[in-house]
Amino acid sequence: MRDFLVIFDCDGVLVDSEPIALSVLGEMLGTQNVNLNDAVIADRFLGRSLGTVTSIVRQEFGVELPDDFPAMIRRRLFERYDGELRAIPGVPAVLDGLDARAIPYCVASSSLPERIEKSLSVTGLLDRFTPHIFSASMVRAGKPAPDLFLFAARQLEFEPSRCLVIEDSPAGIEAARAAGMGVFAFGGGGHARNAGLREKIAALKPDAWFDALPELLQRVDRVRSSGLSLHG
């Protein structure tokens, strides 16, 4: 019997992209006369798909974003990625460790497929995850709905109770909980020093929380030795 499936979020877990992405989102919203400070942008939009962002902006700020807004975001973001994006320290070693333990893994991200591919390509991680890369565009509802994580589990033929999600955002943690999966919070991304964000994550009571990605292997070993109880 296979052990369990590790489902990684991408932004803020595998790649240190959230500071760049939130900066670009704020910049692009400003061009649409939606002027929000960094704290509000992080609070309302971290970990959410562009479709969800569009809905929030419409409902809360009364602004209908143009149809080409995602393309505008993507162009500016990719320019920044080429010059600034880096992998989270320790990712290759963690993936090597999971491979050595014969534990499968995948990516399930709120980003569009082309953004996930760009992020992983720029940081040299694309080959490590292809073809097991899943986007919120593949399901009806993005995080905090459980749809994406459940979809990833089905594709790799794992029951939700045998899945462990690695997330950095409240929306992602809520999605994992709603999916009936174990969830570890990762706080090592450049955006994760925000005290308000950390308070929100703590309030959601993830099954574990760590700030250095290599700690994941130690925690995975504990899960295996505990009889595959992914909760608590």
Backbone torsions as a table, in degrees:
resi	resn	phi	psi	omega
1	MET	NA	135.3	176.1
2	ARG	-70.4	151.0	-178.3
3	ASP	-66.7	-85.1	-178.0
4	PHE	-159.7	170.7	-178.5
5	LEU	-105.2	131.2	173.1
6	VAL	-97.1	123.2	179.4
7	ILE	-109.6	113.4	178.7
8	PHE	-93.0	132.1	158.6
9	ASP	-67.3	161.6	-178.9
10	CYS	-98.4	-66.0	-175.0
11	ASP	-67.8	121.2	178.9
12	GLY	88.5	-8.1	178.1
13	VAL	-117.4	-51.0	176.2
14	LEU	-94.9	-36.0	-179.3
15	VAL	-127.8	144.6	-176.0
16	ASP	-88.7	65.6	-170.8
17	SER	-100.8	-16.9	-171.6
18	GLU	-61.6	-42.4	177.0
19	PRO	-58.7	-38.2	178.8
20	ILE	-68.2	-47.8	-175.8
21	ALA	-63.8	-42.1	179.6
22	LEU	-67.4	-36.7	176.8
23	SER	-63.3	-45.9	179.8
24	VAL	-65.7	-41.1	178.8
25	LEU	-60.8	-44.7	178.0
26	GLY	-61.2	-42.1	178.6
27	GLU	-61.6	-46.2	-176.8
28	MET	-72.6	-36.1	174.9
29	LEU	-63.6	-35.5	177.4
30	GLY	-60.0	-33.2	177.9
31	THR	-68.9	-15.6	178.8
32	GLN	-105.6	17.2	179.1
33	ASN	64.7	28.0	171.0
34	VAL	-110.6	94.3	-172.6
35	ASN	-103.3	106.9	-176.0
36	LEU	-124.8	146.0	178.0
37	ASN	-78.9	169.9	-174.2
38	ASP	-60.2	-38.6	-177.5
39	ALA	-65.1	-42.2	-179.8
40	VAL	-67.2	-42.1	179.7
41	ILE	-60.6	-45.2	178.9
42	ALA	-64.8	-41.7	-176.9
43	ASP	-66.1	-41.3	-173.3
44	ARG	-89.1	-26.9	-167.5
45	PHE	-121.0	-9.1	-177.9
46	LEU	-60.0	128.5	176.1
47	GLY	79.6	6.8	-176.6
48	ARG	-107.2	152.0	179.6
49	SER	-73.3	163.2	177.5
50	LEU	-64.7	-30.6	175.9
51	GLY	-63.2	-40.7	177.5
52	THR	-68.4	-40.3	176.9
53	VAL	-57.5	-46.2	-179.8
54	THR	-59.4	-42.2	179.9
55	SER	-65.8	-42.2	180.0
56	ILE	-64.2	-43.4	-179.7
57	VAL	-63.5	-38.9	178.7
58	ARG	-66.8	-46.8	-174.0
59	GLN	-75.0	-40.0	-172.7
60	GLU	-94.8	-25.0	-175.7
61	PHE	-121.6	-1.6	175.7
62	GLY	65.4	28.0	-178.7
63	VAL	-118.2	127.7	175.7
64	GLU	-93.3	111.5	-179.1
65	LEU	-71.7	145.5	-177.3
66	PRO	-66.3	158.3	-178.6
67	ASP	-59.7	-30.4	-177.6
68	ASP	-91.2	12.5	-180.0
69	PHE	-60.1	-44.8	176.6
70	PRO	-58.3	-38.5	178.7
71	ALA	-67.3	-38.0	176.6
72	MET	-61.3	-46.5	178.1
73	ILE	-59.5	-48.1	-175.3
74	ARG	-61.0	-44.6	-179.2
75	ARG	-60.3	-48.2	-178.1
76	ARG	-67.6	-40.3	-178.4
77	LEU	-64.6	-44.3	-178.0
78	PHE	-65.5	-34.5	174.5
79	GLU	-59.3	-44.8	179.9
80	ARG	-68.5	-41.1	179.9
81	TYR	-57.8	-43.9	-177.0
82	ASP	-57.9	-32.4	-177.7
83	GLY	-99.9	-19.8	-169.0
84	GLU	-125.5	-24.3	-168.6
85	LEU	-72.0	135.9	177.1
86	ARG	-132.6	153.8	172.9
87	ALA	-72.1	152.1	171.4
88	ILE	-63.4	133.9	-179.7
89	PRO	-55.4	133.1	175.6
90	GLY	96.3	-4.0	-176.0
91	VAL	-59.3	-51.6	-178.1
92	PRO	-57.4	-40.8	-179.9
93	ALA	-65.2	-38.2	178.0
94	VAL	-64.9	-44.3	179.0
95	LEU	-65.0	-39.5	175.5
96	ASP	-59.5	-41.4	-179.3
97	GLY	-65.4	-40.0	177.3
98	LEU	-66.6	-40.7	176.9
99	ASP	-59.9	-43.7	-179.4
100	ALA	-63.3	-28.9	179.0
101	ARG	-91.1	1.1	-178.5
102	ALA	57.7	38.0	177.0
103	ILE	-102.3	117.7	-178.7
104	PRO	-73.0	157.5	-179.1
105	TYR	-150.7	161.0	179.5
106	CYS	-152.7	176.7	174.8
107	VAL	-114.5	135.2	173.2
108	ALA	-135.2	106.5	-169.5
109	SER	-125.0	150.6	174.7
110	SER	-71.5	-15.2	-177.2
111	SER	-72.9	160.3	173.5
112	LEU	-69.1	155.1	-176.6
113	PRO	-54.2	-41.0	-178.0
114	GLU	-66.8	-31.2	177.6
115	ARG	-73.6	-40.2	176.5
116	ILE	-60.7	-47.1	-179.0
117	GLU	-61.4	-41.9	178.7
118	LYS	-62.8	-46.3	-179.0
119	SER	-58.8	-47.7	-177.9
120	LEU	-71.3	-33.9	179.5
121	SER	-67.7	-48.5	-178.6
122	VAL	-59.7	-34.1	-176.2
123	THR	-95.7	5.9	176.0
124	GLY	75.0	22.0	-175.5
125	LEU	-109.2	-4.6	-171.0
126	LEU	-59.2	-44.5	-177.0
127	ASP	-66.3	-22.3	-178.3
128	ARG	-74.2	-21.3	-175.1
129	PHE	-114.1	-24.9	179.8
130	THR	-60.4	132.6	6.7
131	PRO	-98.0	11.8	-172.2
132	HIS	-89.5	65.8	-178.2
133	ILE	-125.7	120.7	-173.9
134	PHE	-124.3	137.5	-175.2
135	SER	-119.6	151.7	176.2
136	ALA	-60.3	-20.7	177.8
137	SER	-68.1	-11.8	-178.6
138	MET	-88.5	-5.2	-175.9
139	VAL	-130.3	171.3	-176.5
140	ARG	-70.8	-44.7	-174.3
141	ALA	-129.6	136.6	178.2
142	GLY	-84.3	178.7	177.1
143	LYS	-57.6	138.7	17.7
144	PRO	-87.9	7.5	172.4
145	ALA	-66.8	152.8	-176.4
146	PRO	-83.3	-2.5	-168.7
147	ASP	-52.1	-46.5	-174.3
148	LEU	-65.1	-45.9	-179.2
149	PHE	-66.0	-38.5	178.0
150	LEU	-66.1	-38.2	178.0
151	PHE	-62.6	-47.1	179.6
152	ALA	-59.8	-43.3	180.0
153	ALA	-62.0	-43.0	179.3
154	ARG	-62.8	-41.5	-178.3
155	GLN	-62.2	-33.5	-178.6
156	LEU	-101.1	7.5	171.9
157	GLU	61.9	49.6	174.1
158	PHE	-121.7	139.0	170.8
159	GLU	-68.5	147.4	179.3
160	PRO	-54.3	-35.5	-178.6
161	SER	-67.6	-11.4	178.8
162	ARG	-111.8	29.5	178.3
163	CYS	-121.9	141.7	178.2
164	LEU	-124.5	117.7	-176.9
165	VAL	-98.0	137.5	175.2
166	ILE	-110.4	113.9	-171.1
167	GLU	-133.9	156.3	179.6
168	ASP	-121.1	-3.9	-174.3
169	SER	-122.1	150.9	174.5
170	PRO	-56.7	-41.1	179.9
171	ALA	-60.9	-40.3	179.8
172	GLY	-69.3	-39.3	178.2
173	ILE	-65.4	-42.5	177.1
174	GLU	-61.4	-39.7	179.9
175	ALA	-64.2	-42.4	179.1
176	ALA	-64.2	-42.9	177.6
177	ARG	-60.2	-45.9	-178.8
178	ALA	-64.1	-27.3	179.2
179	ALA	-81.3	-8.4	-178.4
180	GLY	77.7	29.6	-177.9
181	MET	-110.0	157.0	169.3
182	GLY	-69.8	151.3	-179.2
183	VAL	-144.6	128.4	173.6
184	PHE	-107.3	133.1	176.7
185	ALA	-89.5	134.8	176.1
186	PHE	-112.7	126.1	-176.4
187	GLY	-118.9	31.3	-176.5
188	GLY	-100.6	1.1	179.1
189	GLY	-75.5	163.1	-177.0
190	GLY	-63.5	-20.7	-179.7
191	HIS	-89.0	-12.8	-165.4
192	ALA	-84.3	4.0	176.7
193	ARG	-80.0	-9.5	-178.9
194	ASN	-63.5	121.0	-175.3
195	ALA	-62.8	-39.7	-180.0
196	GLY	-63.0	-40.9	178.1
197	LEU	-62.9	-44.3	-178.4
198	ARG	-64.8	-35.1	177.0
199	GLU	-65.0	-41.6	179.3
200	LYS	-64.1	-41.8	179.7
201	ILE	-65.3	-44.0	-179.9
202	ALA	-59.9	-37.8	-178.6
203	ALA	-65.8	-23.5	-179.7
204	LEU	-84.5	-7.7	174.8
205	LYS	53.2	62.0	174.5
206	PRO	-62.4	160.9	-177.3
207	ASP	-67.0	-24.8	174.1
208	ALA	-159.1	164.9	179.8
209	TRP	-148.3	130.4	178.1
210	PHE	-145.9	154.9	-176.0
211	ASP	-111.2	-6.4	176.5
212	ALA	-120.5	118.1	-171.4
213	LEU	-57.3	-37.7	179.3
214	PRO	-57.3	-19.9	176.1
215	GLU	-62.4	-19.7	-178.7
216	LEU	-57.5	-39.1	-177.3
217	LEU	-63.2	-39.9	177.5
218	GLN	-62.8	-41.4	-178.1
219	ARG	-71.0	-35.4	175.4
220	VAL	-62.6	-41.5	178.2
221	ASP	-62.0	-36.7	177.8
222	ARG	-66.7	-39.3	177.6
223	VAL	-61.0	-44.3	-178.9
224	ARG	-63.7	-40.6	-177.1
225	SER	-75.4	-15.3	-178.8
226	SER	-93.1	11.4	178.8
227	GLY	82.3	26.3	175.7
228	LEU	65.9	31.5	170.6
229	SER	-82.5	109.0	-174.3
230	LEU	-86.3	-3.3	-178.8
231	HIS	-114.9	130.9	175.2
232	GLY	86.1	NA	NA
